[in-house]
Amino acid sequence: MNPSESRWTPERLEEHVRLILRDRPFLVIANREPYSHIRERGKIKCVTPASGLVTAMEPILRACGGIWVASASGDADKETADEKGRLRVPPDAPAYTLKRVWLTEQEEEGYYYGFSNEGLWPLCHIAHTRPVFRSEDWEQYKKVNQKFADAALEELAGSEEPFVLIQDYHYALLPRMIREKRPDAKIALFWHIPWPSPEAFGICPWGREILHGILGADLLGFHIQFYCNNFLDTADHLLEFRIDLEQFAVDQGGHRTRVKPFPIGIAPSRGMTDGPQAASARQEVMKKLGIQADHLGVGVDRIDYTKGISEKFRAIARFLEKYPEYREKIVFVELAAPSRTSIKSYSDLGTELEAEVERINQRFQTKSWKPILFLKEQHSREQIDLFYRAADFCLITSLHDGMNLVAKEFVGIRSDEQGVLILSRFAGASRELKDALLVNPYDIEEVAEAIRDAVTMKPAEQKRRMVRMRVILDEHNVYRWAADITSELSRARPDTG
C-alpha cells in the first residue's frame, strides 16, 4: 500500500466509523462549542472560537456526523437554536448537530472558573501556581457535570450501545454518571492536559470522587504514555481497585477501564498547501504592522501561566544582549489571546507581560524599531496562519503542556518546507517533533542560543527538518487519532474483569 492509500482522510475516517458504529449514535461532549452566535452591530454573527480542542475535534464531526454537546457561550446562542438547544452546523454545510447546554452565571463561576481552572488546571500542570479548592466550586462542578449527563442522556434516549467521547478535565464525573444510567454505552474520556504524580494529585480534597468518576469510562486517553503511567500510579495509591500494568487497565467489580496514549494531531487539509508563501506573507505582515526586519519570529499562545510567555520574552532580550548585531534586524511578534480574565492570576499575568514587554522594548528600541510586539487580542484563524507562513521561526516555551497544537499548526502550514520550530521539551508535541530545536524554557541561555541557531540555519537544513516533521504530522493526523480512539473503544467490554 502506498502512502497516499494509507493516509487517514475525512472520507476514510467516515467509512471506518460507519463500520464501527453500525448506525449507533456518536456523541461528543466538550465545554467549548465549535460555533457560537454573537450580536455585532445589530446583527447576529456566527463565529468559531479559537480553541485547540475545536481545531482537533471539529473535523471528526464533519466527517462522521453525530452530536456535539457543549456549553452555550454566545449572547445570541439561544435565539439561533431550537427549544432543546439544538442546531445543525456548520452553517454553510450542515453535517452534524450541536446541542447547547445553558449554564447560570453561578454555575459557570464555580464549575469552570473555580474548580476546573483554579483547582484542576494548576493541579495537573507543574507551573508553580497553587491550586485553590473551594467546597462551593466543587458543588457547582458536580451540578454542571450532572446537567451535561442529563443533556447527553436525553440525546441518547431510544438508542442502543451508543458511543460517547467526553473531552477533558471539565467532566471528570461524567463517565460514571452516564454509565449508571446507560450501562450499554461505550464511553471514552480524553484528558487533554497532563496528569500529575500521585503525590501532587493527592492534595485534591475530592481526589477519590474524581477518580471514581473517570473510571466510569471504558477508555481513558492521554497524549503521552508518561501521563498514563501517572494516572495508573494515582489510582493505585488512592483506590483499592486492581491495576493491570501489563494491559494498562484498572479493573473495578466487573468493569475495566483501559488507559492508553493517543497523541492528537491536526487536520492535514487545513493550510498544508493553501495561502501565500513566506515571502508574500512576510510582506503583508510587515505592511500591516508597519515594521521592517530581516528576521521575523512568532509566538501564539493563550495568556496562561503554563505557556512560559515571560520566559520567552526574557530569552529574546538575552539573545539581543549576546548578539547585538541582530538589533534592528529582528522582530518577535507574540499573538496573545486573553483567557480566563475573571480569574485574578490570569488578569494579573496579562498586566505583568505588558510591563515586561515595555521594559525590554525600552531597553533595546530605537526611533524606528522595537524588538517585541505584544498583540493582546483574539486573532482569527486566517491571521494566525498568515504569521505562521511569514515567520522565520516559531517559539513555543510551554512550562508544561499536554500536547500544544500550535507546534503542529506551524509545521503543517509550512508547505514551503522552510522555517524553524523552537519547542519546549515539556510540551507533549516534543515527543513526536524531534526535528524541532528542543529547549528547556527555564534555561534562558539555551533558548537564546536556539533563537540564534534558528536565524542562522541554512535553508537546506530547515527543509530537512521540516520535511521529516511534516511526514509525521501527515501520518499521525487528527483523523487517525479519531480512528484509533473509536477502534479501541469498539473493543471495550464493560463486563471484563
DATABEL-V896192 format. One record per residue. N is the residue number from 1. SS is DSSP state (a for helix, b for strand, c for the rest). BURIAL is b if it has 16 or more other ideal C-beta (glycine too) atoms within 10 Angstrom, else e. Layout:
n:N ss:SS burial:BURIAL
n:N ss:SS burial:BURIAL
This chain:
n:1 ss:c burial:e
n:2 ss:c burial:e
n:3 ss:a burial:e
n:4 ss:a burial:e
n:5 ss:a burial:e
n:6 ss:a burial:e
n:7 ss:c burial:e
n:8 ss:c burial:b
n:9 ss:c burial:b
n:10 ss:a burial:b
n:11 ss:a burial:e
n:12 ss:a burial:b
n:13 ss:a burial:b
n:14 ss:a burial:b
n:15 ss:a burial:e
n:16 ss:a burial:b
n:17 ss:a burial:b
n:18 ss:a burial:e
n:19 ss:a burial:e
n:20 ss:a burial:b
n:21 ss:a burial:b
n:22 ss:c burial:e
n:23 ss:c burial:e
n:24 ss:c burial:b
n:25 ss:c burial:b
n:26 ss:b burial:b
n:27 ss:b burial:b
n:28 ss:b burial:b
n:29 ss:b burial:b
n:30 ss:c burial:b
n:31 ss:c burial:b
n:32 ss:c burial:b
n:33 ss:c burial:b
n:34 ss:c burial:b
n:35 ss:c burial:b
n:36 ss:b burial:b
n:37 ss:b burial:b
n:38 ss:b burial:e
n:39 ss:b burial:e
n:40 ss:b burial:e
n:41 ss:c burial:e
n:42 ss:c burial:e
n:43 ss:b burial:e
n:44 ss:b burial:e
n:45 ss:b burial:e
n:46 ss:b burial:b
n:47 ss:b burial:e
n:48 ss:c burial:b
n:49 ss:c burial:e
n:50 ss:c burial:b
n:51 ss:c burial:b
n:52 ss:a burial:b
n:53 ss:a burial:b
n:54 ss:a burial:b
n:55 ss:a burial:b
n:56 ss:a burial:b
n:57 ss:a burial:b
n:58 ss:a burial:b
n:59 ss:a burial:b
n:60 ss:a burial:b
n:61 ss:a burial:b
n:62 ss:a burial:b
n:63 ss:a burial:b
n:64 ss:a burial:b
n:65 ss:c burial:b
n:66 ss:c burial:b
n:67 ss:b burial:b
n:68 ss:b burial:b
n:69 ss:b burial:b
n:70 ss:b burial:b
n:71 ss:b burial:b
n:72 ss:c burial:b
n:73 ss:c burial:b
n:74 ss:c burial:b
n:75 ss:c burial:e
n:76 ss:c burial:b
n:77 ss:c burial:b
n:78 ss:a burial:e
n:79 ss:a burial:e
n:80 ss:a burial:b
n:81 ss:c burial:b
n:82 ss:c burial:e
n:83 ss:c burial:e
n:84 ss:c burial:e
n:85 ss:c burial:b
n:86 ss:b burial:e
n:87 ss:b burial:b
n:88 ss:b burial:e
n:89 ss:b burial:b
n:90 ss:c burial:b
n:91 ss:c burial:e
n:92 ss:c burial:e
n:93 ss:c burial:e
n:94 ss:c burial:e
n:95 ss:c burial:e
n:96 ss:b burial:b
n:97 ss:b burial:b
n:98 ss:b burial:b
n:99 ss:b burial:b
n:100 ss:b burial:b
n:101 ss:b burial:b
n:102 ss:c burial:e
n:103 ss:c burial:b
n:104 ss:c burial:e
n:105 ss:a burial:e
n:106 ss:a burial:e
n:107 ss:a burial:b
n:108 ss:a burial:b
n:109 ss:a burial:e
n:110 ss:a burial:b
n:111 ss:a burial:b
n:112 ss:a burial:b
n:113 ss:a burial:b
n:114 ss:a burial:b
n:115 ss:a burial:b
n:116 ss:a burial:b
n:117 ss:a burial:b
n:118 ss:a burial:b
n:119 ss:a burial:b
n:120 ss:a burial:b
n:121 ss:a burial:b
n:122 ss:a burial:b
n:123 ss:a burial:b
n:124 ss:a burial:b
n:125 ss:c burial:b
n:126 ss:c burial:e
n:127 ss:c burial:b
n:128 ss:c burial:e
n:129 ss:c burial:b
n:130 ss:c burial:e
n:131 ss:c burial:b
n:132 ss:c burial:e
n:133 ss:c burial:b
n:134 ss:c burial:e
n:135 ss:a burial:e
n:136 ss:a burial:e
n:137 ss:a burial:b
n:138 ss:a burial:b
n:139 ss:a burial:e
n:140 ss:a burial:b
n:141 ss:a burial:b
n:142 ss:a burial:b
n:143 ss:a burial:e
n:144 ss:a burial:b
n:145 ss:a burial:b
n:146 ss:a burial:e
n:147 ss:a burial:b
n:148 ss:a burial:b
n:149 ss:a burial:b
n:150 ss:a burial:e
n:151 ss:a burial:b
n:152 ss:a burial:b
n:153 ss:a burial:b
n:154 ss:a burial:e
n:155 ss:a burial:b
n:156 ss:a burial:b
n:157 ss:c burial:e
n:158 ss:c burial:e
n:159 ss:c burial:e
n:160 ss:c burial:e
n:161 ss:c burial:e
n:162 ss:c burial:b
n:163 ss:b burial:b
n:164 ss:b burial:b
n:165 ss:b burial:b
n:166 ss:b burial:b
n:167 ss:b burial:b
n:168 ss:c burial:b
n:169 ss:a burial:b
n:170 ss:a burial:b
n:171 ss:a burial:b
n:172 ss:c burial:b
n:173 ss:c burial:b
n:174 ss:a burial:b
n:175 ss:a burial:b
n:176 ss:a burial:b
n:177 ss:a burial:b
n:178 ss:a burial:b
n:179 ss:a burial:b
n:180 ss:a burial:e
n:181 ss:a burial:e
n:182 ss:c burial:b
n:183 ss:c burial:e
n:184 ss:c burial:e
n:185 ss:c burial:b
n:186 ss:b burial:b
n:187 ss:b burial:b
n:188 ss:b burial:b
n:189 ss:b burial:b
n:190 ss:b burial:b
n:191 ss:c burial:b
n:192 ss:c burial:b
n:193 ss:c burial:b
n:194 ss:c burial:b
n:195 ss:c burial:b
n:196 ss:c burial:b
n:197 ss:c burial:e
n:198 ss:a burial:b
n:199 ss:a burial:e
n:200 ss:a burial:b
n:201 ss:a burial:b
n:202 ss:c burial:e
n:203 ss:c burial:e
n:204 ss:c burial:b
n:205 ss:c burial:e
n:206 ss:c burial:b
n:207 ss:a burial:b
n:208 ss:a burial:e
n:209 ss:a burial:b
n:210 ss:a burial:b
n:211 ss:a burial:b
n:212 ss:a burial:b
n:213 ss:a burial:b
n:214 ss:a burial:b
n:215 ss:c burial:b
n:216 ss:c burial:b
n:217 ss:c burial:b
n:218 ss:c burial:b
n:219 ss:b burial:b
n:220 ss:b burial:b
n:221 ss:b burial:b
n:222 ss:b burial:b
n:223 ss:c burial:b
n:224 ss:c burial:b
n:225 ss:a burial:e
n:226 ss:a burial:e
n:227 ss:a burial:b
n:228 ss:a burial:b
n:229 ss:a burial:b
n:230 ss:a burial:b
n:231 ss:a burial:b
n:232 ss:a burial:b
n:233 ss:a burial:b
n:234 ss:a burial:b
n:235 ss:a burial:b
n:236 ss:a burial:e
n:237 ss:a burial:e
n:238 ss:a burial:b
n:239 ss:c burial:b
n:240 ss:c burial:e
n:241 ss:c burial:b
n:242 ss:b burial:e
n:243 ss:b burial:b
n:244 ss:b burial:e
n:245 ss:c burial:e
n:246 ss:c burial:e
n:247 ss:c burial:e
n:248 ss:c burial:b
n:249 ss:b burial:b
n:250 ss:b burial:b
n:251 ss:b burial:b
n:252 ss:b burial:b
n:253 ss:c burial:e
n:254 ss:c burial:e
n:255 ss:b burial:b
n:256 ss:b burial:b
n:257 ss:b burial:b
n:258 ss:b burial:b
n:259 ss:b burial:b
n:260 ss:b burial:b
n:261 ss:b burial:b
n:262 ss:c burial:b
n:263 ss:c burial:b
n:264 ss:c burial:b
n:265 ss:c burial:b
n:266 ss:c burial:b
n:267 ss:c burial:b
n:268 ss:c burial:b
n:269 ss:c burial:e
n:270 ss:c burial:b
n:271 ss:c burial:b
n:272 ss:c burial:b
n:273 ss:c burial:e
n:274 ss:c burial:e
n:275 ss:c burial:e
n:276 ss:c burial:b
n:277 ss:c burial:e
n:278 ss:a burial:b
n:279 ss:a burial:e
n:280 ss:a burial:e
n:281 ss:a burial:b
n:282 ss:a burial:b
n:283 ss:a burial:e
n:284 ss:a burial:e
n:285 ss:a burial:b
n:286 ss:a burial:e
n:287 ss:a burial:e
n:288 ss:a burial:e
n:289 ss:a burial:e
n:290 ss:c burial:e
n:291 ss:c burial:e
n:292 ss:c burial:e
n:293 ss:c burial:b
n:294 ss:c burial:e
n:295 ss:b burial:b
n:296 ss:b burial:b
n:297 ss:b burial:b
n:298 ss:b burial:b
n:299 ss:b burial:b
n:300 ss:b burial:b
n:301 ss:b burial:b
n:302 ss:b burial:b
n:303 ss:c burial:b
n:304 ss:c burial:b
n:305 ss:c burial:b
n:306 ss:c burial:b
n:307 ss:c burial:b
n:308 ss:c burial:b
n:309 ss:a burial:b
n:310 ss:a burial:b
n:311 ss:a burial:b
n:312 ss:a burial:b
n:313 ss:a burial:b
n:314 ss:a burial:b
n:315 ss:a burial:b
n:316 ss:a burial:b
n:317 ss:a burial:b
n:318 ss:a burial:b
n:319 ss:a burial:b
n:320 ss:a burial:b
n:321 ss:a burial:e
n:322 ss:a burial:e
n:323 ss:c burial:b
n:324 ss:a burial:e
n:325 ss:a burial:e
n:326 ss:a burial:b
n:327 ss:c burial:e
n:328 ss:c burial:b
n:329 ss:c burial:e
n:330 ss:b burial:b
n:331 ss:b burial:b
n:332 ss:b burial:b
n:333 ss:b burial:b
n:334 ss:b burial:b
n:335 ss:b burial:b
n:336 ss:b burial:b
n:337 ss:b burial:b
n:338 ss:c burial:e
n:339 ss:c burial:b
n:340 ss:c burial:b
n:341 ss:c burial:e
n:342 ss:c burial:e
n:343 ss:c burial:b
n:344 ss:a burial:e
n:345 ss:a burial:e
n:346 ss:a burial:b
n:347 ss:a burial:e
n:348 ss:a burial:e
n:349 ss:a burial:b
n:350 ss:a burial:b
n:351 ss:a burial:e
n:352 ss:a burial:e
n:353 ss:a burial:b
n:354 ss:a burial:e
n:355 ss:a burial:e
n:356 ss:a burial:b
n:357 ss:a burial:b
n:358 ss:a burial:e
n:359 ss:a burial:e
n:360 ss:a burial:b
n:361 ss:a burial:b
n:362 ss:a burial:e
n:363 ss:a burial:e
n:364 ss:a burial:b
n:365 ss:c burial:e
n:366 ss:b burial:e
n:367 ss:c burial:e
n:368 ss:c burial:e
n:369 ss:b burial:b
n:370 ss:c burial:b
n:371 ss:c burial:b
n:372 ss:b burial:b
n:373 ss:b burial:e
n:374 ss:b burial:b
n:375 ss:b burial:e
n:376 ss:b burial:e
n:377 ss:c burial:e
n:378 ss:c burial:e
n:379 ss:c burial:b
n:380 ss:c burial:e
n:381 ss:a burial:e
n:382 ss:a burial:e
n:383 ss:a burial:b
n:384 ss:a burial:b
n:385 ss:a burial:b
n:386 ss:a burial:b
n:387 ss:a burial:b
n:388 ss:a burial:b
n:389 ss:a burial:b
n:390 ss:a burial:b
n:391 ss:c burial:b
n:392 ss:c burial:b
n:393 ss:b burial:b
n:394 ss:b burial:b
n:395 ss:b burial:b
n:396 ss:b burial:b
n:397 ss:c burial:b
n:398 ss:c burial:b
n:399 ss:c burial:b
n:400 ss:c burial:b
n:401 ss:b burial:b
n:402 ss:c burial:b
n:403 ss:c burial:b
n:404 ss:c burial:b
n:405 ss:a burial:b
n:406 ss:a burial:b
n:407 ss:a burial:b
n:408 ss:a burial:b
n:409 ss:a burial:b
n:410 ss:a burial:b
n:411 ss:a burial:b
n:412 ss:a burial:b
n:413 ss:a burial:b
n:414 ss:c burial:b
n:415 ss:c burial:e
n:416 ss:c burial:b
n:417 ss:c burial:e
n:418 ss:c burial:b
n:419 ss:c burial:b
n:420 ss:b burial:b
n:421 ss:b burial:b
n:422 ss:b burial:b
n:423 ss:b burial:b
n:424 ss:b burial:b
n:425 ss:c burial:e
n:426 ss:c burial:b
n:427 ss:b burial:b
n:428 ss:a burial:b
n:429 ss:a burial:b
n:430 ss:a burial:b
n:431 ss:a burial:e
n:432 ss:c burial:b
n:433 ss:c burial:b
n:434 ss:c burial:e
n:435 ss:c burial:b
n:436 ss:c burial:b
n:437 ss:b burial:b
n:438 ss:b burial:b
n:439 ss:b burial:b
n:440 ss:c burial:e
n:441 ss:c burial:b
n:442 ss:c burial:e
n:443 ss:c burial:e
n:444 ss:a burial:b
n:445 ss:a burial:e
n:446 ss:a burial:e
n:447 ss:a burial:b
n:448 ss:a burial:b
n:449 ss:a burial:b
n:450 ss:a burial:b
n:451 ss:a burial:b
n:452 ss:a burial:e
n:453 ss:a burial:e
n:454 ss:a burial:b
n:455 ss:a burial:b
n:456 ss:a burial:e
n:457 ss:c burial:b
n:458 ss:c burial:e
n:459 ss:a burial:e
n:460 ss:a burial:e
n:461 ss:a burial:e
n:462 ss:a burial:b
n:463 ss:a burial:e
n:464 ss:a burial:e
n:465 ss:a burial:b
n:466 ss:a burial:b
n:467 ss:a burial:e
n:468 ss:a burial:e
n:469 ss:a burial:b
n:470 ss:a burial:b
n:471 ss:a burial:e
n:472 ss:a burial:b
n:473 ss:a burial:b
n:474 ss:a burial:b
n:475 ss:a burial:e
n:476 ss:c burial:b
n:477 ss:c burial:b
n:478 ss:a burial:b
n:479 ss:a burial:b
n:480 ss:a burial:b
n:481 ss:a burial:b
n:482 ss:a burial:b
n:483 ss:a burial:b
n:484 ss:a burial:b
n:485 ss:a burial:b
n:486 ss:a burial:b
n:487 ss:a burial:e
n:488 ss:a burial:b
n:489 ss:a burial:b
n:490 ss:a burial:b
n:491 ss:c burial:e
n:492 ss:c burial:b
n:493 ss:c burial:e
n:494 ss:c burial:b
n:495 ss:c burial:e
n:496 ss:c burial:e
n:497 ss:c burial:e
